[in-house]
């Protein structure tokens, strides 16, 4: 690797620690120091957890019944994405004091262009990062971890090195030694499949990857690999996206990991995808008026249904419609291998909302409106109260790619 000067470029990655669980602890201080798990729709699976729950083996996406076997004494709380969105807004409002150029990468993490910031604040990068952490903790009530280096990928890896509530600063001359300690699977963009390929090439660490001839990386992984190679070698490739274009759709899809007819297991996966879609809508301040749910059969054929609804990003409304669609398209004694939830017809969310509105009343009105919209479009009795649903299911065949970019 070529040695470089320390700060020819500077980017910080700020990542909230156990964000959803941390948000709950801001209003439930009685739970601090206790294991907490956040649940998805129908409380079917785990979408976030505290570090002590993670240490015992609880994983994101795990069905709640499996989690309770591992840790029955943990506190299992239903997700509140509106509240998490408010905490996220507070966190990013603090970050914007430190630099005008901020990329909101997700609801709980962001990148900061740090070039020129040291002279403005009269502090080292370590000092600025520590000040960011202290300010967010004092004003928002959550902890964050900060990584600073010369590229996005290096900064993101660095923020993981000293969690929770820690700072890692990797200047140019420290990159080589830093990468020796980073397993290849911890490099952003190297998923499980690519990780297996890297092992076959005797690439076990980020250092091994960065020191491979770029021609070999190009031949093996193409442009994706070359971008990672340059970033690990300290050459910035990915610029901050300060004004991301509005996506045409938001899709969350994945293999089930097994071929199964277990309705409860498949429902938990659908529940997890619904959670992720709703979170992304809130993060980007968008609403959706078109929901699609699909199940991929063992034969790779897909069954699914599209439903148009009144524009919303309300989690309870989206969850309700996904649940109804799922019940329509799922067929007993049929084996499935993948599933997904897709929201489209996206628009900016112009409604401020009232946090003090009666939750029960607003939910009832919303569900009634959704049911009316769907029945108007697709015919009477397309949706009915659960007590009157017939056993027959409506099957509409269509193909979706398993992985859909947003």
Protein Blocks (a to p, Z undefined) as FASTA:
>chain_A
ZZddfblcccdddddehkllmmmmmmmmmlgoiacddddehhlacfbdcfklmmnopaeh
iafklmmmmmmmbccddddfklmmmmmmmmmmmmmmmocbdcdfbfkbccddfehklmmn
opafklmmmmmmmmmmmmnopacdddddfbfklmmmmmmmmcghiacdddfklmmmmmmm
mcfklpghiafklmmmmmmnopabfklmmmpcfklmmmmnommlmmmmmmmnopafbdcd
fbccddfbdcddddehiacfbfklmmmmmmmmmmmmmmmmmmnopacfbdcdddddfkop
acdddddddddfbfklmmmmmmmmmmmmpcghiacfbdcdddehiacdfbgbjakbcfkl
mmmmmmmmmmmmmmmmnoghkbccfklpcfbdcdddddddfbdcZZ
